[in-house]
Amino acid sequence: MASSTDSTKAVDDEVRRLYERYQSAESDEERREIALEMGKLDGRRHAEIYAALENE
């Protein structure tokens, strides 16, 4: 269970860093690229959640 918690914390930290980068972005293109990274991260997070539910 600790690895799941560690994984969640790592994802949360990554989300926080992406959000901070998004807020300080100087161009729409840079914000767009960061938003795409956020979407990929969100997709991975959802895949992990669904996998965990299937294993219960």
N, C-alpha and C positions, 0 to 999 in steps of 0.2 A: 504494500500500500504506500510505502514511503516514496517509491519511484513515481507513482501517480501524482503525489503531492509535489514532488520535485519538478516533474514535467509541467504541472499546472503553473507553478511559480515561474519557471523559465518562460513559458508562453506569456504569462502576465507581464513579465519584465520586458519581453520583446514587444508586446503590444504598447506598453508605456513608452518605449524608445521610439517606435514608429509614430506614435501620436505626437511626441515632442518634436520629431523631425518634421511631421506634417505641419504643425503649428508654426515652425520657423522657416518653412519652405519659402523661397523667394519667387517662384514661378508656378504657373498652373501646370506646366509639364512635370515639374518636380513633385507637386502635390499628387498628380495623376499616378506617377510611378509609385509613390509611397502608398496610395490608396490600393493599387494593385497588389502590393506586398501584403497589405492588411487583409485583403480578400483571400489571398493564398493561405495566410496564417489562419484565418477564420475557417476556411475549408478543412484544413488539417485538424483543427480543434474539434469541429463537428464530426469528422471521421473517427477521431479517438473516442468521442462520447458515444457514438453509435456502436462502435466495436465493444466498448465496455458494457453497454446495455445488453448486447447479444451474449456476452459471456456470463451474465448474471443468472 
